Amino acid sequence: MHCKITQILRLYSHGIGIKCISRMLELSRNTVRRYVRQYQEMGKCMDELLKLDEEHLRELFSYGEEKIKEPSPCEQKLQELIPSYALRLKGKKKVAKKDLYEDYALRCDDPLSYSRFCRLISQYMNHEKVIAHVEHIPGDQMYIDFAGDKLSIVDSRTGEIVPCEIAVIVLPASKMTYVEAVSSQSKEDLILACENALYYFGGAPAAFVPDNLKAAVVKADRVEPVIQEDFAAFAEHYDCAVYPARVRHPQDKALVEDAVKLAYKEIYPAVENKEFHSLTSLNREIRKALEAFNDKKMSDRPYSRRERFLEVEKECLRPLPAKRYPMKKRKVLTVRRNSYFTLFLHNYSVPAKYIGKRVEVIYDDDTIEVYYDLRIVTTHQRDDTPYEYTTKESHKLPGHHGSYEEDIKAQFNKAAEIHDDVYQYLKLVEQDKKHPPQVFRSMRSILALGEKYGKERLTKACRIRHGMWRIQLHADTVDAAQR
Protein backbone atom coordinates (compact mmCIF):
# COMPACT_ATOMS: atom_id res chain seq x y z
CA MET A 1 0.00 0.00 0.00
CA HIS A 2 2.93 2.30 0.62
CA CYS A 3 3.84 1.93 -3.04
CA LYS A 4 0.26 2.61 -4.17
CA ILE A 5 -0.02 5.77 -2.08
CA THR A 6 3.31 7.05 -3.37
CA GLN A 7 2.28 6.34 -6.98
CA ILE A 8 -1.00 8.21 -6.54
CA LEU A 9 0.74 11.24 -5.05
CA ARG A 10 3.49 11.29 -7.68
CA LEU A 11 1.01 11.09 -10.58
CA TYR A 12 -1.22 13.76 -9.05
CA SER A 13 1.71 16.12 -8.47
CA HIS A 14 2.52 15.83 -12.21
CA GLY A 15 -0.92 17.09 -13.16
CA ILE A 16 -2.61 13.76 -13.99
CA GLY A 17 -6.30 13.70 -13.11
CA ILE A 18 -8.09 11.38 -10.70
CA LYS A 19 -9.89 9.50 -13.46
CA CYS A 20 -6.65 8.77 -15.29
CA ILE A 21 -4.83 7.71 -12.07
CA SER A 22 -7.71 5.36 -11.25
CA ARG A 23 -7.44 3.73 -14.66
CA MET A 24 -3.64 3.46 -14.59
CA LEU A 25 -3.41 1.94 -11.09
CA GLU A 26 -6.67 -0.05 -11.34
CA LEU A 27 -8.11 1.57 -8.22
CA SER A 28 -11.56 3.01 -7.70
CA ARG A 29 -11.94 6.74 -8.22
CA ASN A 30 -13.24 7.20 -4.68
CA THR A 31 -10.09 5.64 -3.27
CA VAL A 32 -7.84 7.86 -5.37
CA ARG A 33 -9.96 10.91 -4.55
CA ARG A 34 -9.71 10.12 -0.82
CA TYR A 35 -5.92 9.93 -0.91
CA VAL A 36 -5.71 13.16 -2.90
CA ARG A 37 -8.03 14.97 -0.50
CA GLN A 38 -5.97 13.78 2.49
CA TYR A 39 -2.78 14.92 0.79
CA GLN A 40 -4.24 18.39 0.14
CA GLU A 41 -5.47 18.73 3.71
CA MET A 42 -2.08 17.75 5.15
CA GLY A 43 -0.33 20.71 3.55
CA LYS A 44 2.87 18.69 3.14
CA CYS A 45 4.96 18.46 0.01
CA MET A 46 5.86 15.23 -1.74
CA ASP A 47 9.46 15.25 -0.47
CA GLU A 48 8.26 15.32 3.14
CA LEU A 49 5.92 12.37 2.62
CA LEU A 50 8.58 10.29 0.86
CA LYS A 51 10.87 10.66 3.88
CA LEU A 52 8.28 9.00 6.14
CA ASP A 53 8.60 5.30 6.93
CA GLU A 54 5.92 2.80 5.96
CA GLU A 55 4.32 2.62 9.40
CA HIS A 56 3.94 6.39 9.66
CA LEU A 57 2.55 6.57 6.12
CA ARG A 58 -0.01 3.87 6.93
CA GLU A 59 -1.15 5.87 9.94
CA LEU A 60 -1.62 9.01 7.83
CA PHE A 61 -3.65 7.16 5.17
CA SER A 62 -5.04 4.38 7.34
CA TYR A 63 -8.71 4.44 6.33
CA GLY A 64 -7.83 4.53 2.66
CA GLU A 65 -6.22 1.07 2.43
CA GLU A 66 -7.61 -1.06 -0.36
CA LYS A 67 -8.75 -4.58 0.20
CA ILE A 68 -6.74 -7.13 -1.74
CA LYS A 69 -8.76 -10.01 -3.09
CA GLU A 70 -7.08 -13.19 -4.28
CA PRO A 71 -8.03 -14.07 -7.88
CA SER A 72 -10.07 -17.25 -8.44
CA PRO A 73 -8.54 -20.25 -10.32
CA CYS A 74 -10.53 -19.35 -13.45
CA GLU A 75 -9.26 -15.78 -13.29
CA GLN A 76 -5.70 -17.03 -12.79
CA LYS A 77 -6.10 -19.23 -15.86
CA LEU A 78 -7.33 -16.24 -17.86
CA GLN A 79 -4.35 -14.14 -16.70
CA GLU A 80 -2.07 -16.79 -18.17
CA LEU A 81 -3.91 -16.73 -21.50
CA ILE A 82 -4.42 -12.96 -21.82
CA PRO A 83 -0.96 -12.12 -23.32
CA SER A 84 -1.49 -14.53 -26.23
CA TYR A 85 -5.08 -13.34 -26.68
CA ALA A 86 -3.89 -9.71 -26.81
CA LEU A 87 -1.38 -10.56 -29.55
CA ARG A 88 -4.09 -12.25 -31.59
CA LEU A 89 -6.38 -9.23 -31.18
CA LYS A 90 -3.63 -6.88 -32.39
CA GLY A 91 -2.39 -9.13 -35.22
CA LYS A 92 -2.97 -8.57 -38.92
CA LYS A 93 -5.56 -11.36 -38.98
CA LYS A 94 -7.69 -10.04 -36.17
CA VAL A 95 -10.06 -12.33 -34.30
CA ALA A 96 -13.25 -11.52 -32.42
CA LYS A 97 -13.30 -11.49 -28.62
CA LYS A 98 -16.24 -13.86 -28.75
CA ASP A 99 -14.08 -16.53 -30.46
CA LEU A 100 -11.37 -16.06 -27.84
CA TYR A 101 -13.93 -16.42 -25.06
CA GLU A 102 -15.08 -19.73 -26.52
CA ASP A 103 -11.47 -20.94 -26.53
CA TYR A 104 -11.07 -19.83 -22.89
CA ALA A 105 -14.32 -21.52 -21.84
CA LEU A 106 -13.10 -24.86 -23.23
CA ARG A 107 -9.95 -24.61 -21.08
CA CYS A 108 -11.78 -23.83 -17.83
CA ASP A 109 -14.47 -25.75 -15.90
CA ASP A 110 -16.15 -22.67 -14.42
CA PRO A 111 -15.32 -19.78 -16.77
CA LEU A 112 -15.85 -16.13 -15.95
CA SER A 113 -18.72 -14.28 -17.59
CA TYR A 114 -18.19 -12.87 -21.08
CA SER A 115 -18.41 -9.25 -19.82
CA ARG A 116 -15.80 -9.95 -17.12
CA PHE A 117 -13.61 -11.65 -19.73
CA CYS A 118 -13.77 -8.61 -22.03
CA ARG A 119 -13.12 -6.18 -19.17
CA LEU A 120 -9.96 -8.00 -18.02
CA ILE A 121 -8.60 -8.16 -21.58
CA SER A 122 -9.28 -4.43 -22.07
CA GLN A 123 -7.55 -3.61 -18.79
CA TYR A 124 -4.49 -5.59 -19.88
CA MET A 125 -4.32 -3.95 -23.32
CA ASN A 126 -4.81 -0.46 -21.89
CA HIS A 127 -2.14 -1.14 -19.30
CA GLU A 128 0.29 -1.95 -22.13
CA LYS A 129 -0.31 1.49 -23.65
CA VAL A 130 1.61 3.59 -21.17
CA ILE A 131 0.92 7.29 -21.61
CA ALA A 132 3.74 9.65 -20.70
CA HIS A 133 3.08 12.89 -18.89
CA VAL A 134 3.55 15.82 -21.30
CA GLU A 135 5.20 18.90 -19.86
CA HIS A 136 3.78 21.86 -21.78
CA ILE A 137 6.20 24.76 -22.24
CA PRO A 138 4.63 28.22 -21.73
CA GLY A 139 4.27 30.11 -25.00
CA ASP A 140 5.19 27.07 -27.10
CA GLN A 141 1.96 25.85 -28.74
CA MET A 142 -1.66 26.81 -29.41
CA TYR A 143 -4.21 24.02 -29.96
CA ILE A 144 -7.00 24.65 -32.49
CA ASP A 145 -10.22 22.70 -33.10
CA PHE A 146 -13.92 23.06 -33.91
CA ALA A 147 -16.65 21.82 -31.59
CA GLY A 148 -18.83 19.02 -32.92
CA ASP A 149 -22.08 20.61 -31.72
CA LYS A 150 -23.04 23.85 -33.45
CA LEU A 151 -24.84 26.95 -32.21
CA SER A 152 -27.15 29.01 -34.43
CA ILE A 153 -28.44 32.46 -35.28
CA VAL A 154 -31.79 33.51 -36.76
CA ASP A 155 -31.93 35.42 -40.05
CA SER A 156 -33.95 38.54 -39.20
CA ARG A 157 -35.31 38.83 -42.77
CA THR A 158 -36.40 35.26 -43.45
CA GLY A 159 -36.60 33.76 -39.95
CA GLU A 160 -34.33 30.93 -41.10
CA ILE A 161 -32.15 29.25 -38.48
CA VAL A 162 -28.52 29.44 -39.62
CA PRO A 163 -26.05 27.03 -37.94
CA CYS A 164 -22.67 28.40 -36.79
CA GLU A 165 -19.37 26.63 -36.23
CA ILE A 166 -17.66 27.08 -32.85
CA ALA A 167 -13.86 27.43 -32.85
CA VAL A 168 -12.13 26.41 -29.60
CA ILE A 169 -8.50 27.46 -29.08
CA VAL A 170 -6.32 26.63 -26.05
CA LEU A 171 -2.88 27.51 -24.73
CA PRO A 172 -1.92 24.17 -23.10
CA ALA A 173 0.55 25.40 -20.48
CA SER A 174 -2.04 27.56 -18.70
CA LYS A 175 -5.20 26.09 -20.31
CA MET A 176 -6.28 29.63 -21.18
CA THR A 177 -9.19 29.20 -23.62
CA TYR A 178 -10.72 31.21 -26.45
CA VAL A 179 -14.10 30.42 -28.04
CA GLU A 180 -15.67 32.12 -31.07
CA ALA A 181 -18.62 31.47 -33.38
CA VAL A 182 -17.88 31.67 -37.12
CA SER A 183 -19.92 31.06 -40.25
CA SER A 184 -18.09 27.94 -41.43
CA GLN A 185 -14.91 25.88 -41.22
CA SER A 186 -13.47 27.63 -44.28
CA LYS A 187 -9.89 28.84 -44.28
CA GLU A 188 -11.04 32.47 -44.01
CA ASP A 189 -13.11 31.79 -40.90
CA LEU A 190 -10.42 29.58 -39.36
CA ILE A 191 -7.76 32.27 -39.88
CA LEU A 192 -10.10 34.94 -38.49
CA ALA A 193 -10.80 32.91 -35.33
CA CYS A 194 -7.09 32.14 -34.80
CA GLU A 195 -6.12 35.78 -35.29
CA ASN A 196 -8.79 36.98 -32.86
CA ALA A 197 -7.47 34.41 -30.36
CA LEU A 198 -3.95 35.82 -30.69
CA TYR A 199 -5.22 39.31 -29.91
CA TYR A 200 -7.30 37.93 -27.03
CA PHE A 201 -4.19 36.30 -25.55
CA GLY A 202 -2.08 39.37 -26.33
CA GLY A 203 0.71 37.47 -28.11
CA ALA A 204 1.64 34.62 -30.44
CA PRO A 205 3.00 31.14 -29.56
CA ALA A 206 5.87 29.40 -31.32
CA ALA A 207 3.57 26.96 -33.14
CA PHE A 208 -0.05 26.35 -34.11
CA VAL A 209 -1.34 22.80 -33.54
CA PRO A 210 -4.54 22.39 -35.57
CA ASP A 211 -6.49 19.20 -35.84
CA ASN A 212 -6.33 17.89 -39.42
CA LEU A 213 -8.86 20.44 -40.67
CA LYS A 214 -9.11 20.82 -44.45
CA ALA A 215 -8.82 24.57 -44.00
CA ALA A 216 -5.37 24.13 -42.41
CA VAL A 217 -3.93 20.81 -43.67
CA VAL A 218 -4.19 19.78 -47.33
CA LYS A 219 -2.59 16.38 -46.84
CA ALA A 220 -1.93 14.78 -43.46
CA ASP A 221 1.40 13.03 -43.08
CA ARG A 222 3.30 11.89 -40.01
CA VAL A 223 6.58 13.39 -41.24
CA GLU A 224 5.82 16.14 -43.79
CA PRO A 225 2.17 17.22 -43.78
CA VAL A 226 1.12 19.61 -46.57
CA ILE A 227 -0.15 22.85 -45.04
CA GLN A 228 -2.83 24.91 -46.78
CA GLU A 229 -1.11 27.87 -48.50
CA ASP A 230 -3.17 30.66 -46.95
CA PHE A 231 -2.96 29.20 -43.45
CA ALA A 232 0.82 28.80 -43.86
CA ALA A 233 1.06 32.46 -44.96
CA PHE A 234 -1.00 33.49 -41.94
CA ALA A 235 1.32 31.55 -39.61
CA GLU A 236 4.37 33.10 -41.29
CA HIS A 237 2.91 36.59 -40.78
CA TYR A 238 2.90 35.93 -37.02
CA ASP A 239 6.26 34.06 -37.14
CA CYS A 240 4.66 30.76 -36.08
CA ALA A 241 5.22 27.18 -37.23
CA VAL A 242 2.30 24.88 -38.11
CA TYR A 243 2.55 21.51 -36.37
CA PRO A 244 -0.64 19.48 -37.02
CA ALA A 245 -1.80 16.78 -34.62
CA ARG A 246 -1.28 13.23 -35.84
CA VAL A 247 -4.19 11.46 -37.50
CA ARG A 248 -6.04 9.05 -35.18
CA HIS A 249 -3.97 10.17 -32.16
CA PRO A 250 -6.46 12.00 -29.93
CA GLN A 251 -3.90 12.21 -27.13
CA ASP A 252 -2.01 14.79 -29.20
CA LYS A 253 -4.86 17.23 -28.71
CA ALA A 254 -6.38 15.97 -25.48
CA LEU A 255 -6.42 19.43 -23.89
CA VAL A 256 -8.43 21.03 -26.69
CA GLU A 257 -10.81 18.04 -26.69
CA ASP A 258 -11.32 18.62 -22.95
CA ALA A 259 -11.80 22.33 -23.63
CA VAL A 260 -14.57 21.49 -26.12
CA LYS A 261 -16.32 19.38 -23.47
CA LEU A 262 -15.96 22.19 -20.93
CA ALA A 263 -17.37 24.65 -23.49
CA TYR A 264 -20.46 22.42 -23.78
CA LYS A 265 -20.79 22.57 -19.99
CA GLU A 266 -19.85 26.17 -19.20
CA ILE A 267 -20.49 28.30 -22.33
CA TYR A 268 -23.23 26.62 -24.36
CA PRO A 269 -25.86 26.82 -21.55
CA ALA A 270 -25.36 30.61 -21.39
CA VAL A 271 -26.38 31.09 -25.05
CA GLU A 272 -28.48 28.09 -26.12
CA ASN A 273 -31.85 29.41 -24.92
CA LYS A 274 -31.39 32.91 -26.39
CA GLU A 275 -32.11 34.20 -29.88
CA PHE A 276 -29.41 36.00 -31.84
CA HIS A 277 -29.69 37.68 -35.23
CA SER A 278 -25.98 38.09 -36.02
CA LEU A 279 -22.62 36.51 -35.29
CA THR A 280 -21.61 39.73 -33.54
CA SER A 281 -24.39 39.49 -30.95
CA LEU A 282 -23.79 35.75 -30.48
CA ASN A 283 -20.06 36.26 -29.95
CA ARG A 284 -20.75 39.09 -27.52
CA GLU A 285 -22.71 36.68 -25.31
CA ILE A 286 -20.09 33.94 -25.78
CA ARG A 287 -17.39 36.38 -24.65
CA LYS A 288 -19.25 37.06 -21.38
CA ALA A 289 -19.48 33.34 -20.61
CA LEU A 290 -15.85 32.85 -21.72
CA GLU A 291 -14.57 35.53 -19.33
CA ALA A 292 -16.40 33.87 -16.44
CA PHE A 293 -15.03 30.46 -17.49
CA ASN A 294 -11.40 31.65 -17.61
CA ASP A 295 -11.81 33.42 -14.25
CA LYS A 296 -13.29 30.33 -12.58
CA LYS A 297 -11.05 28.19 -10.36
CA MET A 298 -10.01 24.98 -12.13
CA SER A 299 -11.00 21.62 -10.71
CA ASP A 300 -8.47 20.42 -8.10
CA ARG A 301 -6.42 23.60 -8.58
CA PRO A 302 -6.21 26.66 -6.32
CA TYR A 303 -6.05 29.03 -9.29
CA SER A 304 -8.02 29.96 -12.42
CA ARG A 305 -6.92 29.71 -16.04
CA ARG A 306 -6.44 33.45 -16.26
CA GLU A 307 -4.34 33.57 -13.08
CA ARG A 308 -2.16 30.74 -14.37
CA PHE A 309 -1.91 32.46 -17.77
CA LEU A 310 -0.80 35.78 -16.28
CA GLU A 311 1.65 34.02 -13.99
CA VAL A 312 3.49 31.66 -16.32
CA GLU A 313 2.51 32.17 -19.97
CA LYS A 314 1.67 35.73 -20.95
CA GLU A 315 5.28 36.94 -20.82
CA CYS A 316 6.41 33.95 -22.92
CA LEU A 317 4.20 34.81 -25.91
CA ARG A 318 5.79 36.63 -28.83
CA PRO A 319 4.74 40.23 -29.51
CA LEU A 320 2.20 40.69 -32.30
CA PRO A 321 3.16 42.59 -35.48
CA ALA A 322 1.97 46.17 -36.00
CA LYS A 323 -0.60 45.14 -38.65
CA ARG A 324 -3.06 42.29 -38.71
CA TYR A 325 -2.73 39.61 -41.36
CA PRO A 326 -4.06 40.91 -44.70
CA MET A 327 -6.61 38.29 -45.67
CA LYS A 328 -5.89 37.27 -49.26
CA LYS A 329 -8.25 35.54 -51.64
CA ARG A 330 -7.54 33.63 -54.85
CA LYS A 331 -9.20 33.36 -58.24
CA VAL A 332 -8.16 31.70 -61.49
CA LEU A 333 -9.01 33.97 -64.44
CA THR A 334 -8.38 33.93 -68.20
CA VAL A 335 -6.52 36.78 -69.92
CA ARG A 336 -8.66 38.13 -72.79
CA ARG A 337 -7.48 38.95 -76.34
CA ASN A 338 -6.95 42.60 -75.40
CA SER A 339 -4.44 41.42 -72.73
CA TYR A 340 -6.67 42.31 -69.77
CA PHE A 341 -8.42 40.24 -67.12
CA THR A 342 -11.46 41.40 -65.17
CA LEU A 343 -11.85 41.31 -61.37
CA PHE A 344 -14.98 42.82 -59.79
CA LEU A 345 -15.87 44.54 -63.10
CA HIS A 346 -12.50 46.35 -63.26
CA ASN A 347 -9.92 45.51 -65.95
CA TYR A 348 -6.19 44.99 -65.28
CA SER A 349 -3.41 44.58 -67.83
CA VAL A 350 -0.82 41.81 -68.14
CA PRO A 351 1.91 41.39 -70.82
CA ALA A 352 0.54 40.32 -74.22
CA LYS A 353 2.29 36.93 -74.14
CA TYR A 354 -0.21 35.75 -71.52
CA ILE A 355 -3.24 36.27 -73.78
CA GLY A 356 -5.48 33.22 -73.52
CA LYS A 357 -3.63 31.90 -70.45
CA ARG A 358 -5.30 31.07 -67.14
CA VAL A 359 -3.56 33.07 -64.42
CA GLU A 360 -3.92 32.88 -60.62
CA VAL A 361 -4.96 36.20 -59.09
CA ILE A 362 -4.24 36.69 -55.36
CA TYR A 363 -5.80 39.83 -53.94
CA ASP A 364 -6.66 41.66 -50.73
CA ASP A 365 -8.17 45.07 -50.03
CA ASP A 366 -5.11 46.94 -51.34
CA THR A 367 -3.11 44.94 -53.87
CA ILE A 368 -3.55 42.41 -56.67
CA GLU A 369 -0.82 39.88 -57.54
CA VAL A 370 -0.91 37.86 -60.79
CA TYR A 371 0.88 34.48 -61.05
CA TYR A 372 1.42 32.07 -63.92
CA ASP A 373 3.11 28.69 -63.35
CA LEU A 374 3.94 29.78 -59.77
CA ARG A 375 5.88 32.82 -61.10
CA ILE A 376 4.71 36.34 -60.45
CA VAL A 377 3.66 38.16 -63.62
CA THR A 378 2.69 41.60 -62.35
CA THR A 379 1.11 43.51 -59.48
CA HIS A 380 -1.56 46.22 -59.45
CA GLN A 381 -3.10 48.52 -56.88
CA ARG A 382 -6.68 47.38 -56.42
CA ASP A 383 -9.30 49.61 -58.03
CA ASP A 384 -12.97 48.64 -57.82
CA THR A 385 -14.19 51.34 -60.25
CA PRO A 386 -16.45 49.34 -62.58
CA TYR A 387 -15.68 49.08 -66.32
CA GLU A 388 -12.45 51.12 -66.06
CA TYR A 389 -8.97 49.96 -67.12
CA THR A 390 -5.73 49.86 -65.13
CA THR A 391 -2.73 49.62 -67.46
CA LYS A 392 1.04 49.44 -66.94
CA GLU A 393 3.22 51.02 -69.62
CA SER A 394 5.80 48.27 -69.13
CA HIS A 395 3.33 45.77 -70.59
CA LYS A 396 3.60 47.54 -74.01
CA LEU A 397 0.08 46.74 -75.04
CA PRO A 398 -1.19 47.59 -78.57
CA GLY A 399 -3.34 50.71 -78.91
CA HIS A 400 -3.17 54.10 -77.23
CA HIS A 401 -3.13 54.61 -73.46
CA GLY A 402 -2.97 57.87 -71.54
CA SER A 403 -3.13 61.58 -72.51
CA TYR A 404 -2.87 62.60 -76.20
CA GLU A 405 -1.36 65.95 -75.20
CA GLU A 406 1.56 64.21 -73.53
CA ASP A 407 2.01 61.85 -76.47
CA ILE A 408 1.95 64.72 -79.01
CA LYS A 409 4.57 66.53 -76.99
CA ALA A 410 6.71 63.38 -77.04
CA GLN A 411 6.40 63.24 -80.86
CA PHE A 412 7.57 66.85 -81.14
CA ASN A 413 10.61 66.02 -79.00
CA LYS A 414 11.50 63.11 -81.27
CA ALA A 415 11.13 65.35 -84.37
CA ALA A 416 13.39 68.04 -82.85
CA GLU A 417 16.09 65.43 -82.25
CA ILE A 418 16.01 64.46 -85.95
CA HIS A 419 16.00 67.96 -87.53
CA ASP A 420 14.29 71.34 -87.23
CA ASP A 421 12.69 70.85 -90.67
CA VAL A 422 10.92 67.76 -89.37
CA TYR A 423 9.81 69.67 -86.29
CA GLN A 424 8.45 72.59 -88.33
CA TYR A 425 6.59 70.26 -90.65
CA LEU A 426 4.89 68.52 -87.68
CA LYS A 427 3.80 71.93 -86.40
CA LEU A 428 1.97 72.45 -89.71
CA VAL A 429 0.41 68.98 -89.37
CA GLU A 430 -0.86 69.91 -85.90
CA GLN A 431 -2.45 73.10 -87.25
CA ASP A 432 -4.09 71.25 -90.11
CA LYS A 433 -5.52 68.22 -88.32
CA LYS A 434 -6.63 69.92 -85.08
CA HIS A 435 -8.29 66.84 -83.52
CA PRO A 436 -5.69 65.38 -81.06
CA PRO A 437 -6.13 61.68 -81.89
CA GLN A 438 -5.82 62.47 -85.61
CA VAL A 439 -2.77 64.68 -84.97
CA PHE A 440 -1.05 61.97 -82.94
CA ARG A 441 -1.74 59.29 -85.55
CA SER A 442 -0.38 61.42 -88.41
CA MET A 443 2.73 62.49 -86.48
CA ARG A 444 3.51 58.92 -85.44
CA SER A 445 3.12 57.72 -89.06
CA ILE A 446 5.45 60.45 -90.35
CA LEU A 447 8.18 59.68 -87.81
CA ALA A 448 7.87 55.96 -88.59
CA LEU A 449 9.07 56.77 -92.14
CA GLY A 450 12.41 57.74 -90.64
CA GLU A 451 12.87 54.23 -89.27
CA LYS A 452 11.92 52.71 -92.65
CA TYR A 453 13.80 55.07 -95.10
CA GLY A 454 16.29 56.79 -92.85
CA LYS A 455 16.27 60.12 -91.02
CA GLU A 456 18.09 61.99 -93.84
CA ARG A 457 15.46 61.18 -96.46
CA LEU A 458 12.71 62.01 -93.92
CA THR A 459 14.29 65.43 -93.32
CA LYS A 460 14.48 66.22 -97.06
CA ALA A 461 10.87 65.12 -97.56
CA CYS A 462 9.67 67.28 -94.67
CA ARG A 463 11.66 70.28 -96.02
CA ILE A 464 10.04 69.87 -99.44
CA ARG A 465 6.55 69.30 -98.05
CA HIS A 466 6.98 72.22 -95.65
CA GLY A 467 7.95 74.51 -98.57
CA MET A 468 5.10 73.30 -100.74
CA TRP A 469 2.66 73.77 -97.92
CA ARG A 470 3.80 77.34 -97.33
CA ILE A 471 3.46 78.10 -101.07
CA GLN A 472 -0.04 76.64 -101.09
CA LEU A 473 -0.98 78.63 -98.00
CA HIS A 474 0.33 81.82 -99.65
CA ALA A 475 -1.63 81.09 -102.83
CA ASP A 476 -4.79 80.44 -100.85
CA THR A 477 -4.31 83.69 -99.00
CA VAL A 478 -3.81 85.73 -102.25
CA ASP A 479 -6.83 84.09 -103.85
CA ALA A 480 -8.98 84.89 -100.87
CA ALA A 481 -7.81 88.53 -100.95
CA GLN A 482 -8.59 88.92 -104.68
CA ARG A 483 -12.06 87.59 -104.19
Order of alpha helices (4+ residues) and beta strands (2+ residues): alpha-alpha-alpha-alpha-alpha-alpha-alpha-alpha-beta-beta-beta-beta-alpha-beta-beta-beta-alpha-beta-alpha-alpha-alpha-alpha-beta-beta-beta-beta-beta-beta-beta-alpha-alpha-alpha-alpha
